[in-house]
Amino acid sequence: MIVETVLNLIVYVILWIVSLFPTIPRMNLDFLNGVIRVLSLIDMFVSLRVVSVCLLVLFAVLNIRLIWSVIMWVVRKLPFMQ
């Protein structure tokens, strides 16, 4: 009984603290229906998994110089590699 009362008190304090935060207004997300419809149309012709993998590979190829420079920077920071 005492444990339950203490836990209820803790819950009420936590709920009071949470109630102090401002409420987030509801947003109208109807525009996402069009995006989902377009993606489903694309998915009928080409698999979206294949498209996403192709985009990741394209991103990596276009940024290979940056990726290589970051790798070399990390290697140079290792004390035994100098």
LOSEPA-486402 format. One record per atom (N, C-alpha, C, O): residue in three letters; atom name; x negated, y, z negated. Coordinates in nm, 4 decimals. Each point is the difference from the previous one (the first is absolute). Layout:
% residues N
- res,atom,c1,c2,c3
- Ala,CA,X,Y,Z
...
END
This chain:
% residues 82
- res,atom,c1,c2,c3
- Met,N,-0.0817,-0.1195,0.0000
- Met,CA,0.0817,0.1195,0.0000
- Met,C,-0.0860,0.1258,0.0000
- Met,O,0.0283,0.0948,0.0732
- Ile,N,-0.1323,-0.0938,-0.1544
- Ile,CA,-0.0883,0.1165,-0.0067
- Ile,C,-0.0785,0.0129,0.1302
- Ile,O,-0.0174,0.1105,0.0513
- Val,N,-0.0295,-0.2215,0.0015
- Val,CA,-0.0755,0.0019,0.1256
- Val,C,0.0885,0.0506,0.1131
- Val,O,-0.0444,0.0783,0.0839
- Glu,N,0.1677,-0.1224,-0.0816
- Glu,CA,0.0924,0.0452,0.1040
- Glu,C,0.0250,0.1497,-0.0098
- Glu,O,0.0065,0.0680,0.1023
- Thr,N,0.0072,-0.0170,-0.2204
- Thr,CA,0.0216,0.1428,-0.0197
- Thr,C,-0.1219,0.0811,0.0441
- Thr,O,0.0143,0.1044,0.0636
- Val,N,-0.1311,-0.1514,-0.0967
- Val,CA,-0.1225,0.0700,0.0399
- Val,C,-0.0141,-0.0026,0.1520
- Val,O,-0.0356,0.1012,0.0604
- Leu,N,0.0626,-0.2143,0.0012
- Leu,CA,-0.0107,-0.0091,0.1454
- Leu,C,0.1046,0.0868,0.0686
- Leu,O,-0.0292,0.0624,0.1020
- Asn,N,0.1508,-0.0574,-0.1564
- Asn,CA,0.1021,0.0888,0.0565
- Asn,C,-0.0421,0.1460,-0.0111
- Asn,O,0.0234,0.0793,0.0912
- Leu,N,-0.0847,-0.0450,-0.2017
- Leu,CA,-0.0488,0.1364,-0.0175
- Leu,C,-0.1070,0.0328,0.1040
- Leu,O,-0.0003,0.1089,0.0574
- Ile,N,-0.0892,-0.2024,-0.0338
- Ile,CA,-0.1047,0.0209,0.1012
- Ile,C,0.0617,0.0152,0.1386
- Ile,O,-0.0433,0.0848,0.0780
- Val,N,0.1433,-0.1657,-0.0469
- Val,CA,0.0666,0.0086,0.1303
- Val,C,0.0679,0.1348,0.0160
- Val,O,-0.0090,0.0618,0.1061
- Tyr,N,0.0767,-0.0157,-0.2100
- Tyr,CA,0.0675,0.1294,0.0077
- Tyr,C,-0.0990,0.1141,0.0184
- Tyr,O,0.0283,0.0946,0.0735
- Val,N,-0.1432,-0.1018,-0.1387
- Val,CA,-0.1022,0.1042,0.0151
- Val,C,-0.0542,-0.0013,0.1424
- Val,O,-0.0180,0.1057,0.0605
- Ile,N,-0.0078,-0.2233,-0.0072
- Ile,CA,-0.0518,-0.0101,0.1366
- Ile,C,0.1033,0.0520,0.0998
- Ile,O,-0.0353,0.0719,0.0935
- Leu,N,0.1623,-0.1075,-0.1123
- Leu,CA,0.1044,0.0489,0.0896
- Leu,C,0.0163,0.1514,-0.0099
- Leu,O,0.0288,0.0658,0.0999
- Trp,N,-0.0467,-0.0107,-0.2183
- Trp,CA,0.0081,0.1456,-0.0168
- Trp,C,-0.1141,0.0686,0.0742
- Trp,O,0.0200,0.1032,0.0641
- Ile,N,-0.1413,-0.1616,-0.0732
- Ile,CA,-0.1159,0.0585,0.0695
- Ile,C,0.0214,-0.0070,0.1509
- Ile,O,-0.0314,0.0953,0.0713
- Val,N,0.0840,-0.2064,-0.0226
- Val,CA,0.0244,-0.0143,0.1435
- Val,C,0.1080,0.0970,0.0456
- Val,O,-0.0068,0.0509,0.1118
- Ser,N,0.1052,-0.0245,-0.1952
- Ser,CA,0.1075,0.0918,0.0387
- Ser,C,-0.0494,0.1440,0.0126
- Ser,O,0.0680,0.0831,0.0602
- Leu,N,-0.1849,-0.0523,-0.1160
- Leu,CA,-0.0546,0.1350,0.0118
- Leu,C,-0.0535,0.0283,0.1408
- Leu,O,-0.0075,0.1156,0.0418
- Phe,N,-0.0292,-0.2205,0.0305
- Phe,CA,-0.0491,0.0186,0.1359
- Phe,C,0.1153,0.0443,0.0908
- Phe,O,0.1141,-0.0418,-0.0193
- Pro,N,-0.1443,0.1259,0.1176
- Pro,CA,0.1080,0.0444,0.0899
- Pro,C,0.0472,-0.1142,0.0887
- Pro,O,-0.0774,-0.0897,0.0337
- Thr,N,0.2029,0.0934,0.0035
- Thr,CA,0.0539,-0.1043,0.0872
- Thr,C,-0.0386,0.0293,0.1445
- Thr,O,-0.0100,0.1158,0.0406
- Ile,N,-0.0110,-0.2194,0.0343
- Ile,CA,-0.0359,0.0132,0.1405
- Ile,C,0.1287,0.0050,0.0814
- Ile,O,0.0849,-0.0881,-0.0133
- Pro,N,-0.0696,0.1897,0.0972
- Pro,CA,0.1245,0.0085,0.0777
- Pro,C,0.0068,-0.1109,0.1049
- Pro,O,-0.1021,-0.0462,0.0508
- Arg,N,0.2233,0.0054,-0.0201
- Arg,CA,0.0188,-0.1021,0.1034
- Arg,C,-0.0288,0.0604,0.1367
- Arg,O,0.0380,0.1131,0.0303
- Met,N,-0.1071,-0.1935,0.0516
- Met,CA,-0.0364,0.0481,0.1330
- Met,C,0.0808,-0.0758,0.1037
- Met,O,0.0344,-0.1167,-0.0188
- Asn,N,-0.0051,0.1844,0.1274
- Asn,CA,0.0718,-0.0617,0.1103
- Asn,C,-0.1025,-0.0646,0.0932
- Asn,O,-0.0802,0.0698,0.0620
- Leu,N,0.0825,-0.2009,-0.0522
- Leu,CA,-0.0979,-0.0734,0.0803
- Leu,C,0.0631,-0.0615,0.1246
- Leu,O,-0.0414,-0.1071,0.0444
- Asp,N,0.1410,0.1742,0.0119
- Asp,CA,0.0662,-0.0532,0.1193
- Asp,C,-0.0906,-0.0001,0.1226
- Asp,O,0.0216,-0.0776,0.0932
- Phe,N,-0.1227,0.1637,-0.0927
- Phe,CA,-0.0891,0.0058,0.1162
- Phe,C,-0.0806,-0.1286,0.0136
- Phe,O,-0.0496,-0.0293,0.1087
- Leu,N,0.0355,-0.0473,-0.2148
- Leu,CA,-0.0748,-0.1249,0.0088
- Leu,C,0.0734,-0.1056,0.0817
- Leu,O,-0.0627,-0.0922,0.0522
- Asn,N,0.1926,0.1041,-0.0406
- Asn,CA,0.0752,-0.0961,0.0814
- Asn,C,-0.0449,0.0047,0.1456
- Asn,O,-0.0103,-0.1041,0.0649
- Gly,N,-0.0163,0.2222,-0.0136
- Gly,CA,-0.0491,0.0122,0.1371
- Gly,C,-0.1380,-0.0602,0.0164
- Gly,O,-0.0280,-0.0665,0.0997
- Val,N,-0.0584,0.0897,-0.1974
- Val,CA,-0.1357,-0.0563,0.0061
- Val,C,0.0065,-0.1523,-0.0045
- Val,O,-0.0712,-0.0674,0.0744
- Ile,N,0.1551,0.0138,-0.1600
- Ile,CA,0.0134,-0.1456,-0.0107
- Ile,C,0.0573,-0.0580,0.1287
- Ile,O,-0.0404,-0.1082,0.0426
- Arg,N,0.1332,0.1784,0.0189
- Arg,CA,0.0592,-0.0466,0.1258
- Arg,C,-0.1063,-0.0028,0.1107
- Arg,O,-0.0061,-0.0956,0.0773
- Val,N,-0.0770,0.1995,-0.0694
- Val,CA,-0.1057,0.0052,0.1024
- Val,C,-0.1014,-0.1119,-0.0236
- Val,O,-0.0436,-0.0657,0.0945
- Leu,N,0.0062,0.0443,-0.2211
- Leu,CA,-0.0954,-0.1070,-0.0282
- Leu,C,0.0577,-0.1377,0.0319
- Leu,O,-0.0729,-0.0883,0.0452
- Ser,N,0.2009,0.0692,-0.0679
- Ser,CA,0.0602,-0.1293,0.0337
- Ser,C,0.0064,-0.0196,0.1515
- Ser,O,-0.0155,-0.1120,0.0487
- Leu,N,0.0381,0.2207,0.0261
- Leu,CA,-0.0025,-0.0109,0.1462
- Leu,C,-0.1396,-0.0347,0.0504
- Leu,O,-0.0152,-0.0819,0.0906
- Ile,N,-0.0860,0.1441,-0.1492
- Ile,CA,-0.1380,-0.0308,0.0394
- Ile,C,-0.0330,-0.1443,-0.0356
- Ile,O,-0.0689,-0.0688,0.0754
- Asp,N,0.1183,0.0228,-0.1909
- Asp,CA,-0.0295,-0.1350,-0.0452
- Asp,C,0.0613,-0.1061,0.0916
- Asp,O,-0.0483,-0.1132,0.0032
- Met,N,0.1527,0.1472,0.0704
- Met,CA,0.0577,-0.0959,0.0939
- Met,C,-0.0948,-0.0295,0.1154
- Met,O,0.0026,-0.1100,0.0552
- Phe,N,-0.0865,0.2068,-0.0179
- Phe,CA,-0.0903,-0.0176,0.1136
- Phe,C,-0.1407,-0.0402,-0.0430
- Phe,O,-0.0631,-0.0841,0.0640
- Val,N,0.0141,0.1441,-0.1722
- Val,CA,-0.1356,-0.0268,-0.0482
- Val,C,0.0078,-0.0203,-0.1513
- Val,O,0.0707,0.0726,-0.0699
- Ser,N,-0.1433,-0.1711,0.0212
- Ser,CA,-0.0009,-0.0252,-0.1440
- Ser,C,-0.0659,0.1175,-0.0734
- Ser,O,-0.1085,0.0444,0.0377
- Leu,N,0.1740,0.0047,-0.1411
- Leu,CA,-0.0562,0.1118,-0.0749
- Leu,C,-0.1261,-0.0397,-0.0760
- Leu,O,-0.0838,0.0853,-0.0292
- Arg,N,0.0696,-0.2133,-0.0031
- Arg,CA,-0.1244,-0.0458,-0.0628
- Arg,C,-0.1171,0.0173,0.0952
- Arg,O,-0.1077,0.0438,-0.0405
- Val,N,0.1287,-0.0779,0.1663
- Val,CA,-0.1061,0.0147,0.0998
- Val,C,-0.0331,0.1477,0.0203
- Val,O,-0.1171,0.0365,0.0106
- Val,N,0.2187,0.0475,-0.0053
- Val,CA,-0.0225,0.1433,0.0174
- Val,C,-0.0761,0.0564,-0.1190
- Val,O,-0.0913,0.0807,0.0180
- Ser,N,0.1269,-0.1216,-0.1388
- Ser,CA,-0.0695,0.0522,-0.1174
- Ser,C,-0.1459,-0.0454,-0.0034
- Ser,O,-0.0879,0.0783,-0.0358
- Val,N,0.0611,-0.2033,0.0725
- Val,CA,-0.1383,-0.0477,0.0044
- Val,C,-0.0785,0.0756,0.1068
- Val,O,-0.1154,0.0367,-0.0224
- Cys,N,0.1766,-0.0132,0.1376
- Cys,CA,-0.0667,0.0747,0.1063
- Cys,C,-0.0308,0.1436,-0.0443
- Cys,O,-0.1071,0.0527,0.0299
- Leu,N,0.2000,0.0094,-0.1004
- Leu,CA,-0.0249,0.1358,-0.0496
- Leu,C,-0.1120,0.0022,-0.1033
- Leu,O,-0.0806,0.0931,-0.0008
- Leu,N,0.0738,-0.1942,-0.0868
- Leu,CA,-0.1087,-0.0065,-0.0973
- Leu,C,-0.1353,-0.0198,0.0681
- Leu,O,-0.0989,0.0625,-0.0382
- Val,N,0.0949,-0.1491,0.1385
- Val,CA,-0.1251,-0.0208,0.0738
- Val,C,-0.0401,0.1269,0.0735
- Val,O,-0.1177,0.0362,0.0001
- Leu,N,0.2121,0.0314,0.0619
- Leu,CA,-0.0285,0.1253,0.0694
- Leu,C,-0.0529,0.1053,-0.0967
- Leu,O,-0.0947,0.0718,0.0320
- Phe,N,0.1551,-0.0624,-0.1493
- Phe,CA,-0.0454,0.0948,-0.1010
- Phe,C,-0.1424,-0.0314,-0.0445
- Phe,O,-0.0817,0.0907,-0.0162
- Ala,N,0.0516,-0.2192,-0.0037
- Ala,CA,-0.1343,-0.0399,-0.0417
- Ala,C,-0.1029,0.0288,0.1094
- Ala,O,-0.1104,0.0458,-0.0293
- Val,N,0.1462,-0.0725,0.1549
- Val,CA,-0.0940,0.0232,0.1104
- Val,C,-0.0266,0.1491,0.0183
- Val,O,-0.1136,0.0404,0.0251
- Leu,N,0.2167,0.0404,-0.0374
- Leu,CA,-0.0191,0.1440,0.0168
- Leu,C,-0.0781,0.0622,-0.1143
- Leu,O,-0.0598,0.1062,0.0167
- Asn,N,0.0596,-0.1709,-0.1330
- Asn,CA,-0.0697,0.0547,-0.1164
- Asn,C,-0.1197,-0.0840,-0.0411
- Asn,O,-0.0418,0.0050,-0.1157
- Ile,N,-0.0140,-0.0818,0.2079
- Ile,CA,-0.1113,-0.0888,-0.0328
- Ile,C,-0.1222,0.0770,-0.0483
- Ile,O,-0.0716,-0.0476,-0.0882
- Arg,N,0.0466,0.1644,0.1438
- Arg,CA,-0.1161,0.0793,-0.0422
- Arg,C,0.0159,0.0445,-0.1454
- Arg,O,-0.0959,-0.0045,-0.0770
- Leu,N,0.2153,0.0471,0.0396
- Leu,CA,0.0261,0.0402,-0.1382
- Leu,C,-0.0125,-0.1192,-0.0944
- Leu,O,-0.0595,0.0110,-0.1072
- Ile,N,0.1151,-0.1233,0.1470
- Ile,CA,-0.0069,-0.1194,-0.0836
- Ile,C,-0.1451,-0.0429,-0.0191
- Ile,O,-0.0408,-0.0354,-0.1106
- Trp,N,-0.0363,0.0387,0.2182
- Trp,CA,-0.1409,-0.0388,-0.0079
- Trp,C,-0.0784,0.0963,-0.0880
- Trp,O,-0.0861,-0.0433,-0.0765
- Ser,N,0.1139,0.1722,0.0857
- Ser,CA,-0.0725,0.0966,-0.0825
- Ser,C,0.0346,-0.0174,-0.1475
- Ser,O,-0.0867,0.0179,-0.0855
- Val,N,0.2104,-0.0520,0.0542
- Val,CA,0.0373,-0.0249,-0.1395
- Val,C,-0.0707,-0.1256,-0.0512
- Val,O,-0.0492,-0.0011,-0.1128
- Ile,N,0.0436,-0.1031,0.1930
- Ile,CA,-0.0694,-0.1224,-0.0400
- Ile,C,-0.1475,0.0274,-0.0235
- Ile,O,-0.0565,-0.0452,-0.0997
- Met,N,-0.0064,0.1189,0.1904
- Met,CA,-0.1423,0.0308,-0.0156
- Met,C,-0.0241,0.0893,-0.1211
- Met,O,-0.1029,-0.0145,-0.0659
- Trp,N,0.1939,0.1064,0.0344
- Trp,CA,-0.0135,0.0853,-0.1180
- Trp,C,0.0006,-0.0849,-0.1266
- Trp,O,-0.0783,0.0232,-0.0921
- Val,N,0.1680,-0.1223,0.0887
- Val,CA,0.0068,-0.0884,-0.1164
- Val,C,-0.1271,-0.0826,-0.0100
- Val,O,-0.0527,-0.0194,-0.1095
- Val,N,0.0029,-0.0295,0.2222
- Val,CA,-0.1221,-0.0811,-0.0017
- Val,C,-0.1183,0.0828,-0.0464
- Val,O,-0.0842,-0.0501,-0.0745
- Arg,N,0.0758,0.1753,0.1166
- Arg,CA,-0.1097,0.0873,-0.0429
- Arg,C,0.0063,0.0331,-0.1486
- Arg,O,-0.1028,0.0290,-0.0611
- Lys,N,0.2217,-0.0329,0.0023
- Lys,CA,0.0146,0.0295,-0.1422
- Lys,C,-0.0449,-0.1162,-0.0888
- Lys,O,-0.0244,0.0189,-0.1192
- Leu,N,0.0135,-0.1381,0.1764
- Leu,CA,-0.0454,-0.1147,-0.0781
- Leu,C,-0.1486,0.0151,-0.0266
- Leu,O,-0.0762,0.0248,0.0935
- Pro,N,0.0323,-0.0388,-0.2180
- Pro,CA,-0.1399,0.0280,-0.0329
- Pro,C,-0.0994,-0.0998,0.0585
- Pro,O,-0.1136,0.0388,0.0273
- Phe,N,0.1493,-0.1622,-0.0072
- Phe,CA,-0.0948,-0.0986,0.0501
- Phe,C,-0.0172,0.0045,0.1509
- Phe,O,-0.0855,-0.0706,0.0534
- Met,N,0.1640,0.1513,0.0171
- Met,CA,-0.0076,0.0056,0.1454
- Met,C,-0.0960,0.1097,0.0498
- Met,O,-0.0206,0.0131,0.1206
- Gln,N,-0.0368,0.0638,-0.2101
- Gln,CA,-0.0863,0.1115,0.0450
- Gln,C,-0.1425,-0.0407,0.0125
- Gln,O,-0.0845,0.0817,0.0365
END
